[in-house]
Amino acid sequence: MTRPDTTALLSFNAGFVDTTGFLGLQGLFAAHVTGNFVTLAAALVFGTHGAIGKVLALPEFVMVVALARVVGVALARRKMPALTLLLGAKLIFLFLFFVLGIAFGPFPDSDVPAALLAAFAGIAAMAVQNAVQRVHFANLPPTTIMTNNTTQAVLDGVDLLRGAGSPEIRVRFARTFRSIVWFAAGCAVAAILYYLISFWSLAVSVAIATAIVVERARHDLEGDPLPQSSADPSQGRP
């Protein structure tokens, strides 16, 4: 599994978890946390549930990202596989989101303690993913911030159409477009599965996260860095 393959799956999972959180937790965004400002305002205006989780989402996200950074640096200094262990932490948070969702959900009131714990787990998983992406996959498009990706894809697409695109721009456009497509696919699949089986749908996200961790651990045991794709000229960090 190459780095672009890994980030494609991470994009799918981000869309999946974001959609599941939005549908199951009264409009809570787990990955796109700043979007909670909008849904918080709507909750306050219309008197709906979910205000507490939306208020806590951003400070929680910030704390988990900071903790992931501190832990990642400490692991790297000790020559331990920081990327694999952080992805493992993300998997644990996703699994907790799954278990809390099926045990106590669906949540007609997302301000109750069980719903807040589920929200905390989902947001923590996406916070770790954001931190991992920025540190270990910095040369690849973001896996959760599709506004930036869409802007970049449009800019690069225009350059390609007017014949001003370099090989680097073509590669970046392909990667960015793929990230958007995988994120959108995660949203679509999550919406369908949540409609059919509610929080049981998160089993898909957990399975994907597990596959990523297992593959990364295999590379660690073999002493190989996470490979680039054959068309990848960048030098990412292992």
HUQUISUL-V576937 format. One record per run of one state. SS is the DSSP state (@ for helix, = for strand, . for the rest). FROM is the first residue (numbers start at 0). LEN is the number of residues. Records with the same first field share a line. If there is no record, write none. Layout:
SS=FROM-LEN / FROM-LEN
This chain:
.=0-2 / 24-8 / 46-4 / 77-4 / 104-8 / 136-9 / 161-5 / 222-16
@=2-22 / 32-14 / 50-27 / 81-23 / 112-24 / 145-16 / 166-56
